[in-house]
Amino acid sequence: MGYNRVATPRAFVDLISYNLAHGWSALANITALQDDDSTAVTFDSGSIIEMFDMKPSNHVVIDANNQKFYIQYDTEFNTDSLAESSFLAILNHNLDDANAVITVQTDDDSSFGSPNTISTTGNHTKVINAAADAGAGDIDPAYNGWTLITWPTQTSNNRYLRITLSDDDSATDDFSTDIKIGSILYGEIVDWPHAPQQGISTTIDYDGTTLQQSVGGSTYANSTHFGQSNWSTTAPWNLNASASSHYSFQRRYGRMSHSMIFSHLADTDLFPPDQYSGTTSNWFDSDTLHASFYQKILGQHLPFLFSIDGTSTTKADYGLFRLANSGFTSTQVAHRVWDVALDITETW
């Protein structure tokens, strides 16, 4: 939609960084192998774990002659409800330049003998830069920049995630150029029950600048940054089909923040049935805001992909944010009815 028209927001909460942060997952849970299932992928710069550090500008470079390869994540969850997913985002990529297509699959078998192929047209929603490929089951980004797809929550056959990249012409061809990837996010969507009330505040803070005055009264500015760093082939959050486009006029400088209040939320939308329950539906797999959002971003610890409009396919409505404060505060305004404030600030 654009124009900063806030509707019902949506957050995309990354399961991988959550599991890494609290110690459930480790580097060994993430592998990158060529199509023979044994040869390690050659990185010209960076390493596997840097694709999951939630810092898109910190990109890795994967050698073009790896040909077809896959990145695989083992959640180590043997219970389907713990490994549920509903989105994949790949940020800061050059897959158009590389002539690469993407296959996204989940399976309970590490060898992917009977996978669920999410990337097949009809199994997912193409939100940002996720055109269908002529080949069955592939996504073919038309631009460099970033890609986002969503799907109905995968509630079974979901322990392992596999993202396969191959040349669009042939799986045995080298890519057209080295592949660059900044961040991979995979997890569940969180939708707020309804839109926030009127009085939303949006700020773009040009932070990082200090002013000094000389003896003669002249003012000088010293800036540590003007905003987030450029991505590998585009300005941040842009889409571009050229080999490299870092034009300064395409960037939005400053740090965006949103402050909004959600009124009259039912307690069943906000709080889980039992935060100490061993039953997943009562806690970990509860779709309440506290359990599915605040708990899984660990307060301010983890960033999250956020859209001011959960139905938007406009890239300007998206960004990477953190909570602006460390606490989760709710105010009861009627019997079993609560108001909740959400203050978030852009991060990179």
C-alpha positions as CSV (number, residue, x, y, z in Angstrom):
1,M,0.0,0.0,0.0
2,G,2.8,2.5,0.9
3,Y,2.3,6.0,2.2
4,N,2.9,4.7,5.8
5,R,-0.8,3.6,5.9
6,V,-0.9,1.5,9.0
7,A,-3.5,-1.3,8.8
8,T,-3.3,-4.5,10.8
9,P,0.4,-5.2,11.4
10,R,2.3,-8.4,11.0
11,A,5.6,-9.6,12.4
12,F,7.8,-12.3,11.0
13,V,9.5,-14.0,13.9
14,D,12.7,-16.0,13.1
15,L,12.7,-19.5,14.6
16,I,16.4,-20.1,13.8
17,S,17.8,-17.1,15.6
18,Y,15.5,-17.8,18.6
19,N,16.8,-21.4,18.8
20,L,20.4,-20.2,18.5
21,A,20.0,-17.5,21.1
22,H,18.7,-19.7,23.9
23,G,21.0,-22.6,23.1
24,W,18.7,-25.2,21.6
25,S,20.4,-25.0,18.2
26,A,24.1,-24.7,17.4
27,L,26.2,-24.2,14.3
28,A,26.2,-27.9,13.7
29,N,22.4,-27.7,13.0
30,I,23.0,-25.7,9.8
31,T,24.8,-27.3,6.8
32,A,25.5,-26.1,3.3
33,L,26.3,-28.9,0.8
34,Q,26.6,-29.3,-2.9
35,D,24.1,-31.5,-4.8
36,D,26.2,-34.7,-4.1
37,D,25.1,-34.4,-0.4
38,S,28.7,-34.6,0.8
39,T,30.9,-31.8,-0.7
40,A,30.9,-28.6,1.4
41,V,29.9,-25.4,-0.3
42,T,32.8,-23.0,-1.0
43,F,32.5,-19.6,0.6
44,D,34.6,-16.9,-1.0
45,S,33.9,-14.7,2.0
46,G,31.9,-15.2,5.2
47,S,30.6,-18.4,6.7
48,I,27.4,-20.3,7.1
49,I,26.4,-18.8,10.5
50,E,26.7,-15.2,9.0
51,M,23.6,-15.9,7.0
52,F,21.6,-16.3,10.2
53,D,23.0,-13.3,12.2
54,M,20.0,-11.1,11.4
55,K,22.3,-8.4,10.0
56,P,21.4,-8.2,6.3
57,S,24.3,-5.9,5.3
58,N,26.8,-8.5,6.6
59,H,26.6,-10.7,3.5
60,V,28.4,-13.9,2.5
61,V,29.8,-14.7,-1.0
62,I,29.3,-18.2,-2.3
63,D,31.5,-19.3,-5.3
64,A,29.6,-19.5,-8.6
65,N,31.1,-22.9,-9.4
66,N,29.4,-24.7,-6.5
67,Q,26.6,-25.3,-9.0
68,K,23.4,-26.6,-7.4
69,F,23.7,-26.6,-3.6
70,Y,21.4,-26.5,-0.6
71,I,21.3,-24.9,2.9
72,Q,19.7,-27.2,5.5
73,Y,18.6,-26.5,9.0
74,D,17.7,-29.2,11.6
75,T,15.3,-27.8,14.2
76,E,15.9,-31.0,16.3
77,F,12.2,-30.8,17.2
78,N,10.6,-34.2,17.1
79,T,7.2,-32.7,17.8
80,D,5.5,-31.2,14.8
81,S,3.9,-28.3,16.7
82,L,7.4,-27.1,17.9
83,A,8.8,-26.9,14.3
84,E,5.8,-25.0,12.7
85,S,6.6,-22.4,10.1
86,S,4.8,-20.0,7.8
87,F,7.4,-17.7,6.1
88,L,10.8,-17.5,4.5
89,A,12.7,-14.3,3.8
90,I,16.1,-14.0,2.1
91,L,17.5,-10.5,2.6
92,N,20.3,-8.8,0.6
93,H,20.7,-11.2,-2.2
94,N,21.8,-11.0,-5.9
95,L,19.9,-14.0,-7.2
96,D,18.8,-12.2,-10.3
97,D,22.4,-11.5,-11.3
98,A,23.3,-15.1,-10.4
99,N,20.5,-16.5,-12.5
100,A,19.5,-18.6,-9.5
101,V,16.2,-20.2,-8.6
102,I,15.1,-21.3,-5.2
103,T,13.4,-24.5,-4.0
104,V,12.0,-24.5,-0.4
105,Q,11.2,-27.8,1.3
106,T,10.5,-29.2,4.7
107,D,10.7,-32.9,5.8
108,D,11.0,-35.0,8.9
109,D,13.7,-37.0,7.1
110,S,17.2,-35.4,6.8
111,S,17.6,-37.0,3.3
112,F,14.3,-35.3,2.1
113,G,12.9,-38.5,0.7
114,S,9.3,-37.3,0.8
115,P,9.5,-33.6,1.2
116,N,6.8,-31.0,1.3
117,T,7.8,-28.6,-1.5
118,I,6.6,-25.2,-0.3
119,S,8.0,-23.3,-3.3
120,T,5.6,-25.0,-5.7
121,T,3.1,-22.5,-7.1
122,G,-0.1,-22.8,-5.1
123,N,1.6,-23.9,-1.9
124,H,2.8,-20.4,-0.9
125,T,2.0,-16.7,-1.3
126,K,4.4,-14.6,-3.4
127,V,4.7,-11.5,-1.2
128,I,7.9,-9.8,-2.4
129,N,10.1,-10.6,-5.4
130,A,9.1,-14.3,-5.7
131,A,8.1,-14.9,-9.3
132,A,7.2,-18.4,-10.4
133,D,9.8,-20.2,-12.4
134,A,9.1,-22.2,-15.5
135,G,10.5,-25.2,-13.7
136,A,8.1,-26.9,-11.3
137,G,8.6,-26.1,-7.6
138,D,11.0,-23.2,-8.1
139,I,10.9,-19.5,-7.2
140,D,12.8,-17.1,-9.6
141,P,13.4,-13.7,-8.1
142,A,13.1,-11.1,-10.9
143,Y,15.3,-8.6,-9.0
144,N,18.3,-8.4,-6.7
145,G,17.5,-7.2,-3.1
146,W,15.2,-9.4,-1.1
147,T,12.5,-12.1,-1.3
148,L,9.6,-13.0,1.0
149,I,7.1,-15.8,0.7
150,T,4.5,-17.0,3.2
151,W,2.4,-20.2,3.4
152,P,-0.3,-21.8,5.6
153,T,1.3,-23.0,8.8
154,Q,3.3,-26.2,8.1
155,T,2.1,-28.4,10.9
156,S,3.7,-31.7,9.9
157,N,6.7,-33.1,8.1
158,N,8.6,-30.1,9.3
159,R,11.7,-31.0,11.4
160,Y,14.1,-30.0,8.6
161,L,14.2,-27.0,6.3
162,R,16.1,-27.2,3.0
163,I,16.7,-24.2,0.7
164,T,18.1,-25.3,-2.6
165,L,19.7,-22.9,-5.1
166,S,20.5,-23.8,-8.7
167,D,21.2,-22.1,-12.0
168,D,17.9,-21.4,-13.8
169,D,19.2,-23.0,-17.0
170,S,20.6,-26.3,-15.6
171,A,21.5,-27.8,-12.2
172,T,24.9,-28.7,-13.7
173,D,25.7,-25.1,-14.8
174,D,27.8,-22.7,-12.7
175,F,25.9,-19.7,-11.5
176,S,26.3,-16.5,-13.7
177,T,28.1,-14.9,-10.8
178,D,29.1,-15.5,-7.2
179,I,26.0,-15.6,-5.0
180,K,25.6,-13.1,-2.2
181,I,23.2,-13.6,0.7
182,G,22.9,-11.3,3.7
183,S,20.3,-13.0,6.0
184,I,17.9,-15.9,5.9
185,L,14.8,-15.7,8.2
186,Y,12.5,-18.7,8.7
187,G,9.7,-19.0,11.2
188,E,6.1,-18.1,12.0
189,I,3.9,-15.1,11.2
190,V,2.4,-13.2,14.0
191,D,-0.7,-11.1,13.2
192,W,-2.2,-8.6,15.6
193,P,-5.9,-9.2,16.2
194,H,-6.9,-5.8,14.7
195,A,-5.5,-2.5,13.7
196,P,-4.1,0.0,16.3
197,Q,-6.2,2.9,17.5
198,Q,-5.8,6.4,16.1
199,G,-2.9,8.4,17.3
200,I,-0.1,6.3,15.8
201,S,3.3,8.0,16.0
202,T,6.0,7.5,13.3
203,T,9.4,9.0,13.7
204,I,12.4,9.1,11.4
205,D,15.4,9.9,13.7
206,Y,18.6,11.0,12.0
207,D,20.6,9.8,15.0
208,G,24.4,9.4,15.1
209,T,25.1,13.1,14.7
210,T,26.7,15.5,17.2
211,L,27.0,19.2,16.7
212,Q,29.9,21.3,17.9
213,Q,30.5,25.1,17.8
214,S,33.8,26.7,17.1
215,V,35.2,29.7,19.0
216,G,33.8,31.9,16.3
217,G,30.3,30.4,16.7
218,S,30.2,28.3,13.5
219,T,28.4,25.0,13.8
220,Y,30.0,21.7,12.7
221,A,28.4,18.3,12.4
222,N,30.1,14.9,13.1
223,S,28.1,11.9,12.0
224,T,28.9,8.2,12.7
225,H,26.3,7.1,10.2
226,F,23.3,8.3,8.2
227,G,21.4,5.1,8.4
228,Q,21.9,1.4,7.6
229,S,24.7,0.3,5.4
230,N,24.2,-0.4,1.7
231,W,23.5,-4.0,0.7
232,S,25.7,-6.0,-1.6
233,T,24.0,-5.0,-4.9
234,T,21.2,-2.6,-3.9
235,A,20.3,0.1,-1.5
236,P,18.7,-1.4,1.7
237,W,15.3,-2.9,1.0
238,N,15.3,-1.9,-2.6
239,L,14.8,-4.2,-5.6
240,N,16.9,-3.7,-8.7
241,A,17.7,-5.8,-11.8
242,S,21.0,-4.1,-12.5
243,A,24.3,-5.7,-11.5
244,S,24.8,-3.1,-8.8
245,S,22.7,-0.2,-7.7
246,H,23.8,1.9,-4.7
247,Y,22.5,5.3,-5.8
248,S,22.3,7.6,-2.9
249,F,19.0,9.0,-4.0
250,Q,17.4,5.5,-3.7
251,R,18.2,5.3,0.0
252,R,16.0,6.4,2.8
253,Y,18.3,7.8,5.5
254,G,17.6,7.9,9.3
255,R,16.1,5.3,11.7
256,M,12.3,4.8,11.6
257,S,10.3,4.1,14.7
258,H,6.6,3.4,15.2
259,S,4.5,3.8,18.4
260,M,1.0,2.4,18.5
261,I,-1.6,1.2,20.9
262,F,-3.9,-1.8,20.5
263,S,-7.1,-1.3,22.4
264,H,-9.5,-3.9,23.8
265,L,-7.6,-7.1,23.2
266,A,-9.2,-10.2,24.7
267,D,-7.1,-11.9,27.3
268,T,-7.2,-15.0,25.1
269,D,-5.5,-13.1,22.3
270,L,-2.8,-11.7,24.6
271,F,-1.9,-14.3,27.2
272,P,-1.3,-18.1,26.8
273,P,-3.5,-20.5,28.8
274,D,-0.5,-21.6,30.9
275,Q,3.0,-20.2,30.6
276,Y,4.5,-23.1,32.6
277,S,2.7,-25.8,30.7
278,G,4.5,-28.8,29.1
279,T,1.6,-29.0,26.6
280,T,2.7,-27.1,23.5
281,S,-0.7,-25.6,22.7
282,N,-0.8,-24.0,26.1
283,W,2.5,-22.2,25.8
284,F,5.2,-22.6,23.1
285,D,2.7,-23.2,20.3
286,S,0.1,-20.8,21.6
287,D,-0.8,-18.1,19.0
288,T,-1.3,-15.5,21.7
289,L,0.8,-12.3,21.4
290,H,2.9,-12.9,24.5
291,A,3.9,-16.4,23.6
292,S,4.2,-16.1,19.8
293,F,5.8,-12.7,19.6
294,Y,7.4,-11.2,22.8
295,Q,8.6,-14.6,24.1
296,K,10.2,-15.6,20.7
297,I,12.0,-12.4,20.1
298,L,13.3,-12.5,23.7
299,G,12.3,-9.0,24.4
300,Q,14.8,-6.6,22.8
301,H,17.4,-9.3,22.1
302,L,16.2,-10.4,18.6
303,P,15.2,-8.3,15.6
304,F,12.1,-9.2,13.6
305,L,10.8,-8.5,10.1
306,F,7.8,-6.2,10.5
307,S,5.1,-4.9,8.2
308,I,2.6,-2.1,9.1
309,D,0.1,-3.9,6.9
310,G,0.0,-7.7,7.0
311,T,-1.5,-7.9,3.5
312,S,0.9,-5.5,1.8
313,T,3.0,-6.4,-1.2
314,T,4.7,-3.0,-1.1
315,K,8.3,-3.2,0.0
316,A,8.2,0.2,1.7
317,D,5.8,-1.3,4.3
318,Y,8.5,-3.7,5.6
319,G,11.6,-3.4,7.7
320,L,13.8,-5.0,10.4
321,F,12.9,-3.7,13.9
322,R,13.4,-4.3,17.6
323,L,11.3,-3.4,20.6
324,A,12.1,0.1,21.7
325,N,11.8,-0.8,25.3
326,S,12.6,-3.9,27.3
327,G,9.3,-4.5,29.0
328,F,6.0,-6.0,28.0
329,T,3.2,-3.9,29.6
330,S,-0.5,-4.4,29.4
331,T,-3.3,-2.5,31.0
332,Q,-6.6,-4.0,31.9
333,V,-9.5,-1.7,30.8
334,A,-12.5,-4.1,31.3
335,H,-13.2,-7.6,32.4
336,R,-10.8,-9.8,30.5
337,V,-10.0,-6.9,28.2
338,W,-6.6,-5.3,27.8
339,D,-4.8,-2.4,26.1
340,V,-1.2,-3.0,24.9
341,A,1.3,-0.5,23.5
342,L,3.8,-1.5,20.8
343,D,6.9,0.7,20.4
344,I,9.4,-0.5,17.8
345,T,12.5,1.0,16.3
346,E,14.4,0.1,13.1
347,T,17.6,-1.9,13.5
348,W,20.5,-3.1,11.3
